Amino acid sequence: MKSEIIDGVEITWLGNAGFRLRGEGITIYLDPYGLSGNISPEDMADIILLTNEHPQCFDPDSIRIVRGSSTTTLLPENMSLQFRGDARRVEPGDELIDELCIKGISIEVVPSYTHDPSSGHKQTGVGYVVTIAGKRIYYAGVTGLIPEIHDISVDISILPIGACTMNEEQAAEVVAIISPQVVIPVSYECAGSNSANMQIFAENVYSKVPGVEVLVFE
């Protein structure tokens, strides 16, 4: 696992699209992935946020490993996985803020989808904007360059790049639109396609919005 601390928020890459956030004494897992063995009590999830059932970010075994009796899990309405305990179905537009916030953490559910014009296929899920330690963090999920991104304003952005989401130039355009302080690219590999080139992405970002830091975990 690779970690960085940004203004009081510890961001840990778990592999593929999985991340862990820590701040304000709260541990949040974003699409937990690739975990195994016993997890220490301090690594158990207070909150789990799931975006979709794409094979690169959906790992039921990892979810079970970090999910305890007091964990709150958010998942899209169309996800097939069933949970006992505190599991809440969400959809874009839901705002768990103010008196509705979860364990002191404000969470906004935002649109996340891809659309293939040639086949008409549309894959939908959700993305999240999480406010932790005073920082707004956008976890995009499996999404393309969609119009709704114009409504998002954050400090840190975790964006997918790959043939089934956005190419390097499209992802850089998202960065230009939302203008975060830091962007963390995530490479989504799809069958029959090459991995995204993080150097090309970074060059595109620096040409469009020079003040944004590109933080590559891979």
PyMOL commands that set and color helices and strands:
alter all, ss='L'
color gray80, all
select helices_A, chain A and resi 41-43+60-66+98-100+147-151+168-178+198-208
alter helices_A, ss='H'
color red, helices_A
select strands_A, chain A and resi 2-6+9-15+18-23+26-30+47-49+72-76+87-90+95-96+106-116+121-132+135-139+156-161+182-187+213-214
alter strands_A, ss='S'
color yellow, strands_A
deselect
rebuild
show_as cartoon
